[in-house]
Amino acid sequence: MSGEPGNDERPQRGGLRMNHPQRGGDLRVSQSGYKQVAQRMKAIQEQQKMIVQRMSRIKYKIGILSSKGGVGKSFVTTSLAAALAVEGRRVGVFDADVHGPSVPRMFGLREGMGLPARMDGSIVPQEVPPGVKVVSIGLLLPGEETPVIWRGPIKTSAIRELLAYTDWGDLDYLLIDLPPGTGDEQLTIAQIIPKLTGFILVTIPSEVSKAVVKKAAAFAKRINVPLIGIIENMAYFECPDGTRHYIFGRGAAREIAEEFGIPYLGEIPIDPKIREANDRGEVFFLAYPDSKAAKSFMEIARKVIDYVEKSHT
């Protein structure tokens, strides 16, 4: 009879008895099932201890956040990392975009090239000029077209394990390239990285992007993570005669900065060479150091250094 427990639903000796939320019967966890849960929780606790130990050797941990896709977070992350390294800082990049990892390509790394591992199980990041250490799920995939079809808990577990086992060594900055949204990956980073220095927001000038990036700013405020500042990418296109065209609009980043009381870090112009460098697997900042975009990144890097290092002394 529906709703009445049959013989197969009688409590097992040593089991835990709980009300089943759908059937109205009993949900039992056997001793072996309880042991598996306990072992999993113990493994998570051990990984968290490892993360705390690894992160204690990194001075500043900064997430690159937008909530809006297509604004160039990965480009900003890789270029800013290179600029910080040129300024003499020890820098690492953690690509937390599980479904669309593009950091490897922008650093000239091949998908599927792997991450070296030591006998003790620790992972060694790939290192690229000018001395930036890189870890990404993309480096573990067979190819660029291989999809990652994971639900939230698996993504959280993958991010936690990579952070636990990656030996970054001593760093000044770890930049974390976050995917669009304010969900699993963003919450995972905010919760498991101790003393997260803050988020840097990235937007483009359009009204659509502005509205979505405001959600990212509100998200950071809600979870009590500091906002270091905001960068406006694709701000304008400059013709050879110096005429500027504001293709996507103008002033979105400044408006967000004023509304949320955060620093405006700078703007990056549209430059066809950015696309060319990314497609070739070159760091734009290094390939075209005399471009206006590269010079803007140097200015932004110095502002980040000035703001972060002074406020954490």
Order of alpha helices (4+ residues) and beta strands (2+ residues): beta-beta-alpha-beta-alpha-beta-alpha-beta-beta-alpha-beta-alpha-beta-alpha-beta-beta-beta-alpha-beta-alpha-alpha-alpha
